Amino acid sequence: MKVRYRNLSVRDPRLKEELLDAVGQVLDHGWLLLGPEHQEFEAAVADYCGRKHGIGMSSGTDALYFALKALEIGPGDEVIVTPLSWIATVNAIVLNGGTPVFVDIDDSLNMNPDLIEAAITSKTKAVLPVHFTGRMCDMERISAIAAGHDLHLVEDGAQAFGASIGERMCGSYGILSCFSMNPMKVFNAYGEAGAVLTDDDDLKARLHSLRYAGTVNKQDCHTPSLNGRLDTVQAAMMLVSLKYLPEKIERRRALAAAYYERLHDVVRCPVEAEGHRSIYYAYSVLTDRRDELMAHLAERGVESQVQHPLTMADHTAYRGKFRDDIPQAERLVGQILCLPNQDDLGMDELEYVCDCVRDFFGK
């Protein structure tokens, strides 16, 4: 059997028809940038996450970059961040002139709240937690720490749109909350796309300006900036994706439960904290024999993925440049392996993956 890790083709005829209809409507009215579907998308994502404003962005990276720029993060400012995320998170800090300060992770693979206060200095301006693989950080504690030290809290929810803690959704905690909706995400576009959420009217206006080359009324540039606008076509297609998001999340949660039942005795499987509801953007297991297991699966036709092979502190661009003490991240980054968990993974395929994993460990 061949089991793909992720297949981005649209194979559901119903979904394909709705997507093509959405694109057709945009082509008919011709408002290809900041059109009516774009405004509807912004309102829909804000409402979904319980926020006042949604600001569409051309990518999740732009969402982070413009969010930090809106908060005037710049030279001399420190931003506390996890070492375990896609490199875009730290790039957004550095490109704004800020300095990342890496705080180690705990067993959830998210930022360890116990270590944040020790990293705060007179230069600290923001805390930027990342909800890794669809599991939310301990946002109650992180929010309290940020508030207690008068720091901006910026959520990187790139991998966790739709996750929640109790009644609070991912994206409802930060003064600004950032999302990626690229094709790999559970709530996906069909190209690059992103969004920033906020309750602050002034920050909304500033982000509208920053994403449009720093102009006011699309005419006069007040702040040098870049183009971060979201295409109307992507917004229209994401409105279709949003309709199907609840069933996609439930499917991934069902796959996660099945994986846990079959594999928790041979590898470390993700476990949700009380009250937390993960969307399982990735189903990440931990094992000291990660590379051997990955090769074993590949030999049997099962694609798996390492996410991510390096901490952000260990990328060539940043190695040795910033303060860090991250032994847990450095240890666990060599153990993480993501198993196939795409929405249309069949139970026969999941059983085959589990059989292959158990065969590797000698049952």
C-alpha positions in Angstrom: 0.0 0.0 0.0 1.1 3.6 -0.8 0.1 6.2 1.8 0.7 9.8 0.9 1.6 12.3 3.7 -0.5 15.0 2.2 -2.4 15.4 -1.1 -3.4 18.9 -2.1 -5.5 17.9 -5.1 -9.3 18.6 -4.9 -10.9 15.2 -5.4 -14.4 15.9 -3.9 -16.6 16.8 -6.9 -19.0 18.8 -4.6 -16.1 20.9 -3.2 -14.6 21.4 -6.6 -17.8 22.7 -8.1 -18.3 25.2 -5.2 -14.8 26.4 -5.5 -15.1 27.0 -9.3 -18.4 28.8 -8.8 -16.7 31.1 -6.2 -13.9 31.9 -8.6 -16.4 32.4 -11.4 -18.3 35.0 -9.3 -15.1 37.0 -8.7 -14.2 36.9 -12.4 -17.7 38.1 -13.3 -17.6 41.2 -11.1 -13.9 41.8 -11.7 -13.0 43.2 -8.2 -9.9 41.1 -7.9 -8.3 43.0 -5.0 -10.2 43.9 -1.7 -13.5 42.9 -3.3 -16.8 42.0 -1.6 -15.7 38.4 -0.9 -12.6 39.7 0.8 -14.6 41.8 3.1 -17.0 38.9 3.8 -13.9 36.7 4.6 -12.5 39.2 7.0 -15.8 39.4 8.9 -16.3 35.6 8.9 -12.8 34.8 10.4 -13.2 37.5 13.0 -16.6 36.2 14.0 -15.4 32.6 14.1 -12.6 33.5 16.5 -14.7 35.9 18.6 -12.9 39.1 17.5 -14.0 42.5 16.3 -11.8 42.9 13.3 -10.3 40.6 10.7 -7.6 41.9 8.3 -6.9 39.8 5.3 -3.2 39.4 4.3 -1.4 37.9 1.4 0.3 35.2 3.5 0.8 34.1 7.1 4.3 35.5 7.0 3.0 38.9 6.0 0.4 38.6 8.8 3.2 38.3 11.3 5.4 40.9 9.7 2.7 43.6 9.5 1.4 42.8 13.0 4.8 43.4 14.6 5.3 46.5 12.4 1.9 47.8 13.6 3.0 47.4 17.2 6.2 49.4 16.3 8.6 46.5 17.2 12.0 47.8 16.1 15.7 48.0 16.9 16.4 47.4 20.6 13.1 45.6 21.2 13.1 42.0 22.4 10.4 39.6 21.5 10.1 36.3 23.5 9.4 33.4 21.2 9.5 29.6 21.0 12.4 28.1 19.2 10.1 25.5 17.5 8.2 26.9 14.6 8.6 27.6 10.9 11.3 30.2 10.3 8.8 32.8 9.2 8.1 33.6 12.9 11.6 34.7 13.7 12.1 36.3 10.3 9.1 38.6 11.0 10.8 39.7 14.2 14.2 40.3 12.7 12.9 42.0 9.5 11.2 44.6 11.8 14.5 45.2 13.6 13.6 43.3 16.7 15.6 40.7 18.6 14.2 37.2 19.2 14.7 35.8 22.7 14.1 32.0 22.6 12.3 30.4 25.5 12.4 26.6 25.6 9.5 24.3 25.0 7.7 21.8 27.3 6.4 18.3 26.5 3.5 19.8 24.5 6.2 21.1 22.0 4.9 24.6 22.8 6.5 27.5 24.8 7.1 26.6 28.4 5.3 29.2 30.5 7.5 28.5 33.5 10.5 29.9 31.7 9.0 33.2 30.3 9.5 35.5 33.2 13.2 34.7 33.5 13.6 35.8 29.9 12.0 39.2 30.4 14.3 42.3 30.5 13.8 46.0 30.3 14.0 45.6 26.5 11.2 43.1 26.2 8.3 44.5 24.2 6.2 41.4 23.2 5.6 37.7 23.8 4.9 35.7 20.6 3.7 32.1 21.4 3.2 29.7 18.5 0.5 27.0 18.6 2.6 24.2 17.2 1.0 21.4 15.1 -2.5 22.6 16.0 -2.2 22.4 19.8 -2.6 25.6 21.7 -0.1 26.9 24.2 -1.1 27.5 27.8 -2.6 30.8 26.9 -4.2 31.6 30.3 -0.8 31.6 32.0 1.0 33.3 29.0 -1.7 36.0 28.8 -1.4 36.6 32.6 2.4 36.9 32.4 2.3 39.3 29.4 -0.3 41.5 31.1 1.6 41.5 34.4 4.7 42.9 32.6 2.8 45.2 30.3 3.9 43.3 27.2 2.2 42.9 23.9 0.8 39.4 23.3 0.9 38.4 19.7 -0.5 34.9 18.8 1.0 32.9 15.9 -1.9 30.6 15.2 -0.6 29.6 11.7 -1.1 25.9 12.4 -4.1 26.1 14.7 -7.1 28.0 13.3 -10.2 26.3 14.8 -8.4 25.0 18.0 -9.7 26.1 21.3 -9.3 26.2 25.1 -12.7 25.8 26.7 -15.0 28.4 25.0 -12.1 30.5 23.8 -10.9 30.1 20.2 -7.3 30.2 18.9 -6.9 33.8 17.8 -8.9 35.3 20.7 -6.0 36.0 23.1 -3.5 38.3 21.5 -3.8 42.1 21.0 -3.0 40.9 17.5 -3.5 37.2 16.4 -1.9 36.0 13.1 -2.9 33.1 10.8 -1.6 31.4 7.7 -4.2 29.8 5.4 -1.8 28.4 2.8 -2.9 25.1 1.1 -1.3 22.8 3.7 -3.4 24.2 6.6 -6.6 22.7 7.9 -8.4 26.0 7.1 -6.9 26.4 3.7 -6.6 28.7 0.7 -5.6 27.5 -2.8 -2.4 29.6 -2.8 -0.8 31.9 -0.1 -3.2 33.7 2.3 -3.3 34.9 5.8 -5.1 37.1 8.3 -4.6 39.2 11.4 -7.4 39.6 14.1 -7.8 42.3 16.6 -10.3 44.2 18.7 -8.4 47.5 18.5 -9.8 50.0 16.0 -6.5 51.9 15.7 -4.5 48.8 15.0 -7.1 47.7 12.4 -6.6 51.1 10.6 -2.9 50.8 10.9 -2.8 47.3 9.4 -5.1 48.4 6.5 -2.5 51.1 5.7 0.5 48.9 6.2 -0.8 46.2 3.8 -1.4 48.8 1.1 2.2 50.2 0.9 1.7 52.3 4.0 -0.9 54.6 2.4 -3.9 56.3 3.8 -7.0 56.3 1.6 -4.9 54.4 -0.9 -3.3 57.6 -2.0 -0.8 59.2 0.5 2.0 57.1 2.0 2.4 57.8 5.7 4.7 54.8 6.6 7.1 53.1 4.1 5.6 49.6 3.8 5.0 46.7 1.3 2.1 45.2 -0.5 0.3 42.6 1.7 -3.2 42.5 0.2 -5.1 39.3 -0.1 -6.5 38.4 -3.5 -10.3 38.4 -3.7 -10.2 35.0 -5.5 -8.4 33.4 -2.5 -10.9 35.1 -0.1 -13.8 33.7 -2.1 -12.3 30.2 -2.1 -11.6 30.3 1.7 -15.2 31.2 2.3 -16.0 27.8 0.8 -13.3 26.1 2.9 -14.7 27.7 6.0 -18.0 25.9 5.4 -16.3 22.5 5.6 -13.8 23.3 8.4 -15.9 21.8 11.2 -16.1 18.4 9.5 -12.4 18.5 8.6 -11.5 19.2 12.2 -13.7 16.4 13.5 -12.2 14.0 11.0 -8.6 14.9 12.0 -9.6 14.5 15.7 -11.0 11.0 14.9 -7.8 10.0 13.1 -5.8 11.3 16.1 -7.9 9.2 18.5 -7.3 6.1 16.3 -3.6 6.7 16.1 -3.4 7.1 19.9 -5.3 4.0 20.6 -3.0 1.9 18.3 0.4 3.5 19.0 0.7 5.1 22.4 2.5 2.1 23.8 5.3 2.2 21.2 5.8 6.0 20.6 5.0 9.2 22.5 1.7 10.4 21.1 0.2 13.9 21.5 -2.0 14.3 24.6 -4.4 17.2 24.9 -4.4 19.2 28.1 -7.6 19.5 30.0 -10.0 21.8 28.2 -7.8 22.0 25.1 -9.1 21.0 21.7 -6.5 20.5 19.1 -7.1 20.5 15.3 -4.1 18.2 14.6 -2.6 20.2 11.8 0.1 17.5 12.1 0.0 14.3 14.0 3.4 14.4 15.6 4.8 11.4 17.5 8.1 11.3 19.4 10.7 8.6 19.3 14.5 8.4 19.8 14.6 6.3 16.7 12.9 8.8 14.4 15.2 8.6 11.4 15.2 4.8 11.4 11.4 4.7 11.7 11.0 7.2 8.9 13.2 5.1 6.6 11.3 2.0 7.6 8.0 3.6 6.7 9.3 4.9 3.4 10.4 1.4 2.4 6.8 0.3 3.0 5.3 3.1 0.9 4.3 5.4 3.8 5.3 9.0 3.5 6.0 10.8 6.8 7.5 14.2 7.5 9.9 15.9 9.9 8.5 19.2 11.2 10.9 20.9 11.6 14.4 19.5 11.4 16.0 22.6 13.0 15.0 24.9 15.8 14.8 28.4 14.6 17.9 29.3 16.6 19.9 26.7 14.6 19.2 28.0 11.1 22.3 29.3 9.3 21.0 32.8 9.3 20.6 32.9 13.1 23.0 30.4 14.6 24.9 31.8 17.5 23.4 35.3 17.1 20.7 35.4 19.7 20.4 34.6 23.4 19.0 31.1 23.9 18.9 28.2 26.4 16.8 25.6 24.8 18.0 22.1 25.7 14.5 20.6 25.5 13.9 21.9 22.0 17.3 20.8 20.9 16.6 17.3 22.2 13.0 16.9 21.0 13.6 18.3 17.5 15.5 15.1 16.7 12.5 13.0 17.8 9.5 14.5 16.1 7.9 12.6 13.2 4.6 13.5 11.6 2.4 10.7 10.4 -0.1 11.0 7.6 -3.4 12.6 8.8 -4.9 14.3 5.8 -8.7 14.6 5.9 -9.4 11.9 3.4 -7.0 9.3 5.0 -8.9 6.0 5.0 -9.0 3.8 8.1 -7.5 1.0 6.1 -4.6 3.4 5.4 -4.3 4.4 9.0 -4.3 0.7 10.1 -1.5 0.0 7.6 0.6 2.9 8.9 0.1 1.7 12.5 1.0 -1.9 11.5 4.2 -0.6 9.9 5.1 1.4 13.0 4.4 -1.5 15.3 6.4 -3.8 13.0 9.4 -1.5 13.3 9.3 -1.7 17.1 8.7 -5.5 17.0 5.0 -5.2 17.9 
